[in-house]
């Protein structure tokens, strides 16, 4: 386990060499007990106390914690060819504390009833994280390229303020939305090959400044749009111009209704290159852009589920239905960053941490992000590069123990074992049945299996020491 930690975090730079050693030890311990508390993962008071001191050290920041992983992400990116997708999204970690001001308030909710039968208000505090995940078009997550953490010290009155001020007239630098721009800039600087990257975001990322930032950085974007901007000569909007666009093709997809039943649906595809204008209040600051708008819509409103109505906007040219479908499939892969966030929350159980301050929580979540990427990488590795050698993910000892604990079935006994076969064995340790009709193993069985494998390896090594 220590070998992958050393390789992944080789680029870390701390103010003190002792902090670097403690950091790698902490990552190693937490990776051996994914989802466990810090005391449980560290096993004894000395290591637990050292972990708490590291997380609370004012000389330790999330940037230093993630620096080594960022460098490894860049190296993995350099080993790939062709298009690479960068998914951007925001998630929130919520905590209940007696002193929420130490972290930052996020929302006021109603808790349980008191003796008088009235519900008592509870102030929820939390940390917000905006992350950027680099993924190949085959679906393999190469790593994180940028992360921003922040807290909200005060939430009261923000909705009332929006009624008085038009948000589009507020400079982007004064809003939380600036995180979208900063992550694109940081990713571009890190990967140093902007032309190969396509930055993908949901409707929250439908920001004109984002389009201009990507244009200035000579990189690309694909965003699900929700703003009906001015287009052409400024006397009509994008939607009005798209109404005149002809249906170029029908694209057949499979969707699930509210009861989980799969049905085939035909989407009408329209696409057109459009001259898009900046918001009226910002036309002196930002230029007009020539962008491609893609509409993928159901013709009729179905029963039992919502009508599919995707409206995408991109700087990439689209001249054929196949190119439009490619962009749809790229955007449909955006769920991968949501899966990454789910692993941080459910797998590493970040919201169950009892650390008291925002700075300590941010440092811990940054560590969890590295562990969550590795779990996700292991899961998707089986689906995208299954023929690769097992050595890129497992040690010889781990392979030997997996062969002993999870014997091969049938014809596989005589074959040379690939990476895929060992990933399946890890998943089987986590409860995966590996039946012929089963889909590939998911993240939950992978982190269960990896946790069990780590315990088995530790027991094996301890038994050798006792025997000697």
C-alpha positions as CSV (number, residue, x, y, z in Angstrom):
1,X,0.0,0.0,0.0
2,X,2.9,2.4,0.8
3,X,4.3,2.0,-2.7
4,X,1.3,3.7,-4.4
5,X,1.3,6.4,-1.7
6,X,4.9,7.2,-2.4
7,X,4.4,7.2,-6.1
8,X,1.2,9.3,-6.1
9,X,2.5,11.9,-3.6
10,X,6.0,12.2,-4.8
11,X,5.4,15.8,-5.8
12,X,4.3,17.0,-2.4
13,X,6.2,19.9,-0.9
14,X,5.8,20.9,2.7
15,X,7.6,23.4,4.8
16,X,9.1,20.7,6.9
17,X,10.2,17.2,5.9
18,X,8.6,15.8,9.0
19,X,5.2,17.1,7.8
20,X,5.7,15.3,4.5
21,X,6.5,12.0,6.3
22,X,3.5,12.4,8.6
23,X,1.2,13.2,5.6
24,X,2.2,10.1,3.7
25,X,1.7,8.0,6.9
26,X,-1.7,9.5,7.4
27,X,-2.7,8.8,3.8
28,X,-1.4,5.2,4.2
29,X,-3.4,4.7,7.4
30,X,-6.6,6.2,6.1
31,X,-6.3,4.1,2.9
32,X,-6.1,1.0,5.0
33,X,-9.3,1.9,6.8
34,X,-11.5,3.6,4.3
35,X,-14.6,4.9,6.0
36,X,-13.2,4.4,9.5
37,X,-12.6,7.2,12.0
38,X,-9.2,8.7,12.5
39,X,-8.6,6.8,15.8
40,X,-9.7,3.5,14.2
41,X,-7.5,4.0,11.2
42,X,-4.5,5.1,13.2
43,X,-4.8,2.2,15.7
44,X,-3.1,3.9,18.6
45,X,-3.0,7.2,20.5
46,X,0.4,8.2,19.3
47,X,-0.5,8.0,15.6
48,X,-4.0,9.5,16.3
49,X,-2.5,12.5,18.1
50,X,0.0,13.0,15.3
51,X,-2.8,12.9,12.7
52,X,-4.8,15.5,14.6
53,X,-1.7,17.7,14.9
54,X,-1.0,17.5,11.2
55,X,-4.6,18.4,10.2
56,X,-4.6,21.4,12.6
57,X,-1.1,22.6,11.8
58,X,-1.3,26.2,10.4
59,X,1.5,25.4,8.0
60,X,-0.5,22.7,6.3
61,X,-3.0,23.7,3.6
62,X,-5.2,21.8,1.1
63,X,-3.0,23.0,-1.7
64,X,0.1,21.4,-0.2
65,X,-1.9,18.2,0.5
66,X,-3.1,18.0,-3.1
67,X,0.1,19.2,-4.9
68,X,1.5,15.7,-5.3
69,X,-1.8,14.3,-6.7
70,X,-2.0,17.2,-9.1
71,X,1.4,16.4,-10.4
72,X,0.5,12.7,-10.8
73,X,-2.7,13.8,-12.7
74,X,-0.6,15.8,-15.1
75,X,1.7,12.8,-15.7
76,X,-1.2,10.5,-16.4
77,X,-2.7,13.1,-18.7
78,X,0.5,13.3,-20.7
79,X,0.4,9.6,-21.3
80,X,-3.0,9.8,-23.1
81,X,-3.9,11.0,-26.6
82,X,-6.9,12.7,-28.1
83,X,-9.7,14.5,-26.3
84,X,-9.8,14.6,-22.5
85,X,-12.9,15.6,-20.5
86,X,-12.7,17.8,-17.4
87,X,-15.9,17.6,-15.3
88,X,-16.6,20.5,-13.0
89,X,-19.2,20.4,-10.1
90,X,-19.9,21.7,-6.6
91,X,-20.9,19.7,-3.6
92,X,-21.5,20.6,0.1
93,X,-20.4,18.8,3.2
94,X,-22.9,19.4,6.1
95,X,-22.1,19.1,9.8
96,X,-24.0,19.6,13.1
97,X,-21.9,21.4,15.7
98,X,-22.6,23.2,19.0
99,X,-20.5,26.1,17.7
100,X,-21.3,26.3,14.0
101,X,-19.4,29.6,13.7
102,X,-16.1,27.7,13.8
103,X,-17.0,26.2,10.5
104,X,-19.5,28.5,8.8
105,X,-23.3,28.5,8.6
106,X,-25.0,27.2,5.6
107,X,-28.7,26.8,6.3
108,X,-31.3,27.0,9.2
109,X,-33.5,23.8,9.5
110,X,-36.1,22.7,12.0
111,X,-35.1,19.9,14.3
112,X,-37.0,17.7,16.7
113,X,-39.7,18.9,19.0
114,X,-39.0,20.2,22.5
115,X,-41.0,19.6,25.7
116,X,-43.6,22.2,24.6
117,X,-44.1,20.4,21.3
118,X,-42.4,23.0,19.2
119,X,-39.7,22.3,16.7
120,X,-36.4,23.8,17.6
121,X,-34.3,25.5,14.9
122,X,-30.9,24.0,14.1
123,X,-28.1,25.9,12.3
124,X,-26.3,23.6,10.0
125,X,-22.7,24.4,9.2
126,X,-20.6,23.1,6.3
127,X,-17.9,23.3,3.8
128,X,-18.4,23.7,0.0
129,X,-16.1,22.1,-2.5
130,X,-15.8,22.8,-6.2
131,X,-13.7,20.2,-7.9
132,X,-12.5,19.4,-11.4
133,X,-12.0,15.8,-12.4
134,X,-10.0,14.8,-15.5
135,X,-11.4,11.8,-17.3
136,X,-10.6,10.1,-20.6
137,X,-13.3,9.7,-23.3
138,X,-13.2,6.0,-22.4
139,X,-14.2,6.9,-18.8
140,X,-11.0,6.4,-16.9
141,X,-10.5,9.1,-14.2
142,X,-6.9,10.4,-14.4
143,X,-7.2,12.5,-11.3
144,X,-8.2,15.9,-9.9
145,X,-6.8,19.0,-11.6
146,X,-8.3,21.7,-9.3
147,X,-10.2,22.1,-6.1
148,X,-11.6,25.1,-4.3
149,X,-12.9,25.0,-0.7
150,X,-14.9,27.8,1.0
151,X,-17.4,28.4,3.8
152,X,-20.3,30.8,4.2
153,X,-20.0,32.7,7.5
154,X,-23.5,34.3,7.0
155,X,-26.4,33.2,4.9
156,X,-29.2,35.5,6.2
157,X,-30.6,37.9,3.7
158,X,-28.9,36.6,0.5
159,X,-32.2,35.9,-1.2
160,X,-33.6,39.3,-0.3
161,X,-30.4,40.9,-1.8
162,X,-31.0,39.3,-5.1
163,X,-34.4,41.1,-5.4
164,X,-32.5,44.5,-5.2
165,X,-29.5,43.8,-7.4
166,X,-29.5,42.2,-10.8
167,X,-26.9,39.3,-10.4
168,X,-25.7,39.7,-14.0
169,X,-24.5,43.2,-13.3
170,X,-22.3,42.1,-10.3
171,X,-18.7,41.5,-11.4
172,X,-17.9,37.8,-11.5
173,X,-14.9,38.4,-9.2
174,X,-17.3,39.4,-6.4
175,X,-19.4,36.2,-6.6
176,X,-18.9,32.6,-5.7
177,X,-19.2,31.8,-9.4
178,X,-15.6,32.9,-9.9
179,X,-14.6,29.4,-8.8
180,X,-15.6,28.0,-12.2
181,X,-13.2,30.4,-13.9
182,X,-10.4,29.8,-11.4
183,X,-10.6,26.0,-11.8
184,X,-10.5,26.3,-15.6
185,X,-7.4,28.5,-15.3
186,X,-5.7,26.2,-12.8
187,X,-6.5,23.1,-14.9
188,X,-5.1,24.8,-18.0
189,X,-1.9,25.8,-16.3
190,X,-1.5,22.3,-14.8
191,X,-2.1,20.1,-17.9
192,X,-0.3,22.5,-20.3
193,X,-2.2,21.2,-23.3
194,X,-5.4,23.2,-23.3
195,X,-6.4,22.3,-26.9
196,X,-7.1,18.6,-25.9
197,X,-9.4,19.5,-23.0
198,X,-13.1,19.9,-23.0
199,X,-14.5,21.5,-19.8
200,X,-18.0,20.1,-19.0
201,X,-20.5,21.6,-16.6
202,X,-24.2,21.5,-15.8
203,X,-26.5,24.5,-15.8
204,X,-24.8,26.0,-12.8
205,X,-21.8,26.6,-15.1
206,X,-23.8,28.4,-17.7
207,X,-21.8,31.6,-17.2
208,X,-20.8,33.9,-20.1
209,X,-17.5,34.7,-18.3
210,X,-16.7,31.0,-18.3
211,X,-17.1,30.9,-22.1
212,X,-14.7,33.9,-22.4
213,X,-12.2,32.4,-19.9
214,X,-12.1,29.2,-22.0
215,X,-11.7,31.2,-25.2
216,X,-8.8,33.2,-23.7
217,X,-7.1,30.0,-22.5
218,X,-7.4,28.4,-25.9
219,X,-9.3,25.5,-24.4
220,X,-12.8,24.1,-25.0
221,X,-16.1,23.9,-23.1
222,X,-19.4,22.0,-23.2
223,X,-22.1,23.3,-20.9
224,X,-25.8,22.6,-20.4
225,X,-27.4,26.0,-21.0
226,X,-30.3,27.5,-19.1
227,X,-29.9,31.2,-20.0
228,X,-31.7,32.4,-23.2
229,X,-29.1,34.9,-24.3
230,X,-29.3,37.5,-27.0
231,X,-28.1,36.3,-30.4
232,X,-27.4,37.5,-33.9
233,X,-28.0,41.2,-34.3
234,X,-29.3,41.5,-30.7
235,X,-33.0,41.6,-31.7
236,X,-33.7,38.0,-30.9
237,X,-32.5,35.2,-28.6
238,X,-30.9,31.8,-29.0
239,X,-34.1,30.0,-28.5
240,X,-35.8,32.0,-31.2
241,X,-33.0,31.3,-33.6
242,X,-33.1,27.6,-32.7
243,X,-36.8,27.4,-33.5
244,X,-35.9,28.0,-37.1
245,X,-33.3,25.2,-37.1
246,X,-34.3,22.0,-38.9
247,X,-34.2,18.6,-37.2
248,X,-31.0,17.0,-38.4
249,X,-31.4,13.5,-37.0
250,X,-33.3,11.3,-34.5
251,X,-31.1,9.7,-31.8
252,X,-32.4,6.6,-30.0
253,X,-31.5,6.2,-26.3
254,X,-32.7,4.1,-23.4
255,X,-34.2,5.8,-20.3
256,X,-35.9,4.7,-17.1
257,X,-39.3,5.9,-16.1
258,X,-40.4,6.7,-12.5
259,X,-41.0,3.0,-11.9
260,X,-37.6,1.9,-13.1
261,X,-38.8,0.5,-16.4
262,X,-36.5,0.9,-19.4
263,X,-37.9,2.4,-22.6
264,X,-36.5,3.5,-25.9
265,X,-36.8,7.2,-26.7
266,X,-36.1,9.1,-29.9
267,X,-34.5,12.5,-29.4
268,X,-34.8,15.1,-32.1
269,X,-31.4,16.7,-32.8
270,X,-30.9,20.3,-33.8
271,X,-27.7,22.2,-33.9
272,X,-26.6,25.5,-35.3
273,X,-23.6,27.9,-35.1
274,X,-24.9,31.1,-33.5
275,X,-23.4,34.5,-32.8
276,X,-23.9,34.9,-29.0
277,X,-23.8,38.3,-27.3
278,X,-22.7,39.0,-23.7
279,X,-25.2,40.2,-21.0
280,X,-26.3,43.8,-21.6
281,X,-24.6,45.1,-18.5
282,X,-21.2,43.5,-19.5
283,X,-21.1,44.1,-23.3
284,X,-18.3,46.7,-22.8
285,X,-16.1,44.2,-21.0
286,X,-16.7,40.9,-22.9
287,X,-16.7,40.1,-26.6
288,X,-19.4,38.4,-28.6
289,X,-18.7,34.7,-29.4
290,X,-19.5,32.3,-32.2
291,X,-20.8,29.2,-30.5
292,X,-22.6,25.9,-31.3
293,X,-26.0,25.3,-29.7
294,X,-27.2,21.7,-29.6
295,X,-30.8,20.8,-28.8
296,X,-31.8,17.2,-28.0
297,X,-35.5,17.0,-27.2
298,X,-38.4,14.6,-27.1
299,X,-41.1,15.6,-29.5
300,X,-44.0,14.6,-27.1
301,X,-44.4,14.9,-23.4
302,X,-44.2,11.3,-22.0
303,X,-46.2,9.9,-19.1
304,X,-44.4,8.5,-16.1
305,X,-41.3,10.7,-16.3
306,X,-40.1,14.2,-17.2
307,X,-39.6,15.1,-20.9
308,X,-35.9,15.0,-22.0
309,X,-34.9,18.5,-23.0
310,X,-31.2,19.0,-23.3
311,X,-29.8,22.3,-24.5
312,X,-26.0,22.3,-24.8
313,X,-23.7,25.1,-25.8
314,X,-20.0,24.7,-26.9
315,X,-17.3,26.4,-28.7
316,X,-16.5,23.2,-30.7
317,X,-17.8,22.9,-34.3
318,X,-20.6,20.5,-35.0
319,X,-21.3,19.7,-38.7
320,X,-22.8,16.2,-38.6
321,X,-25.3,14.3,-36.5
322,X,-22.5,12.0,-35.3
323,X,-20.5,15.0,-33.9
324,X,-23.6,16.2,-32.1
325,X,-24.2,12.7,-30.6
326,X,-20.6,12.6,-29.5
327,X,-21.1,15.9,-27.6
328,X,-24.3,14.5,-26.0
329,X,-22.4,11.4,-24.9
330,X,-19.6,13.5,-23.4
331,X,-22.1,15.5,-21.4
332,X,-24.0,12.3,-20.3
333,X,-20.7,11.2,-18.7
334,X,-20.9,14.1,-16.3
335,X,-22.3,11.7,-13.7
336,X,-18.7,10.6,-13.0
337,X,-17.9,13.7,-11.0
338,X,-21.1,13.1,-9.0
339,X,-19.9,9.5,-8.3
340,X,-16.5,10.9,-7.2
341,X,-18.3,13.2,-4.7
342,X,-20.4,10.3,-3.5
343,X,-17.3,8.2,-2.8
344,X,-15.9,11.1,-0.7
345,X,-19.1,11.4,1.3
346,X,-20.3,7.8,1.5
347,X,-17.1,5.8,1.1
348,X,-14.8,8.0,3.2
349,X,-17.7,9.2,5.3
350,X,-16.4,12.8,5.3
351,X,-19.6,14.2,6.9
352,X,-19.2,12.0,9.9
353,X,-15.9,13.7,10.9
354,X,-15.9,15.4,14.4
355,X,-13.2,17.9,13.6
356,X,-14.2,21.3,15.0
357,X,-12.9,23.9,12.6
358,X,-13.2,24.5,8.9
359,X,-9.5,24.5,8.3
360,X,-9.1,21.0,9.8
361,X,-12.1,19.6,7.9
362,X,-10.8,21.0,4.6
363,X,-7.4,19.3,5.1
364,X,-9.1,16.0,5.9
365,X,-11.5,16.2,2.9
366,X,-8.5,17.0,0.7
367,X,-6.9,13.7,1.9
368,X,-10.2,11.9,1.3
369,X,-10.3,13.3,-2.3
370,X,-7.0,11.4,-3.1
371,X,-8.3,8.2,-1.6
372,X,-11.7,8.6,-3.4
373,X,-10.0,9.1,-6.7
374,X,-8.0,5.9,-6.3
375,X,-11.2,3.9,-5.5
376,X,-12.9,5.4,-8.6
377,X,-9.8,4.8,-10.7
378,X,-9.6,1.1,-9.6
379,X,-13.3,0.7,-10.5
380,X,-13.1,2.3,-13.9
381,X,-9.7,0.7,-14.7
382,X,-11.4,-2.6,-15.0
383,X,-13.8,-1.2,-17.6
384,X,-11.4,0.8,-19.8
385,X,-8.0,-1.0,-19.7
386,X,-8.9,-4.5,-18.5
387,X,-6.0,-6.1,-20.4
388,X,-3.3,-4.1,-18.5
389,X,-0.8,-5.9,-16.2
390,X,-1.8,-6.3,-12.6
391,X,1.4,-4.6,-11.4
392,X,0.0,-1.1,-12.1
393,X,-2.5,-1.5,-9.2
394,X,-1.4,-4.5,-7.1
395,X,1.8,-5.7,-5.4
396,X,3.0,-9.3,-5.8
397,X,1.9,-10.0,-2.2
398,X,-1.6,-8.8,-2.9
399,X,-1.9,-10.9,-6.0
400,X,-0.7,-14.0,-4.2
401,X,-3.2,-13.5,-1.4
402,X,-6.0,-12.8,-3.9
403,X,-5.2,-16.0,-5.8
404,X,-5.3,-17.9,-2.5
405,X,-8.5,-16.3,-1.1
406,X,-10.5,-16.1,-4.3
407,X,-9.6,-19.0,-6.5
408,X,-10.1,-18.7,-10.3
409,X,-13.1,-20.4,-11.8
410,X,-13.0,-22.9,-14.7
411,X,-10.8,-22.1,-17.6
412,X,-9.3,-19.0,-15.9
413,X,-7.1,-21.2,-13.7
414,X,-4.6,-21.8,-16.4
415,X,-4.6,-18.3,-17.9
416,X,-2.2,-15.5,-17.2
417,X,-4.1,-13.2,-14.9
418,X,-4.7,-9.7,-16.0
419,X,-5.5,-6.5,-14.1
420,X,-9.2,-7.2,-14.7
421,X,-9.2,-10.6,-13.0
422,X,-7.6,-9.2,-9.8
423,X,-10.0,-6.2,-9.7
424,X,-12.9,-8.8,-9.9
425,X,-11.3,-10.7,-7.0
426,X,-11.1,-7.5,-4.9
427,X,-14.7,-6.8,-5.7
428,X,-15.7,-10.4,-4.7
429,X,-14.0,-9.7,-1.3
430,X,-16.4,-6.8,-1.0
431,X,-19.5,-8.8,-1.8
432,X,-19.6,-8.8,-5.6
433,X,-21.0,-12.1,-6.9
434,X,-19.4,-12.1,-10.3
435,X,-22.2,-13.9,-12.1
436,X,-22.2,-14.0,-15.8
437,X,-25.2,-11.6,-16.0
438,X,-23.8,-9.2,-13.4
439,X,-22.7,-5.7,-14.5
440,X,-19.1,-4.7,-13.8
441,X,-18.3,-4.1,-10.1
442,X,-19.1,-0.6,-8.7
443,X,-17.4,1.6,-6.2
444,X,-19.2,0.3,-3.1
445,X,-18.0,-3.3,-3.5
446,X,-14.6,-2.0,-4.5
447,X,-13.9,0.1,-1.4
448,X,-15.3,-2.8,0.8
449,X,-13.0,-5.2,-1.0
450,X,-10.0,-3.0,-0.8
451,X,-10.5,-2.4,2.9
452,X,-10.7,-6.2,3.5
453,X,-7.6,-6.8,1.3
454,X,-5.6,-4.3,3.3
455,X,-6.5,-6.0,6.6
456,X,-5.6,-9.4,5.1
457,X,-2.2,-8.1,3.9
458,X,-1.5,-6.5,7.3
459,X,-2.3,-9.8,9.0
460,X,-0.1,-11.7,6.6
461,X,2.9,-9.4,7.1
462,X,2.4,-9.6,10.9
463,X,2.2,-13.4,10.8
464,X,5.6,-13.5,8.9
465,X,7.2,-11.3,11.6
466,X,5.9,-13.5,14.4
467,X,7.1,-16.5,12.6
468,X,10.6,-15.1,12.3
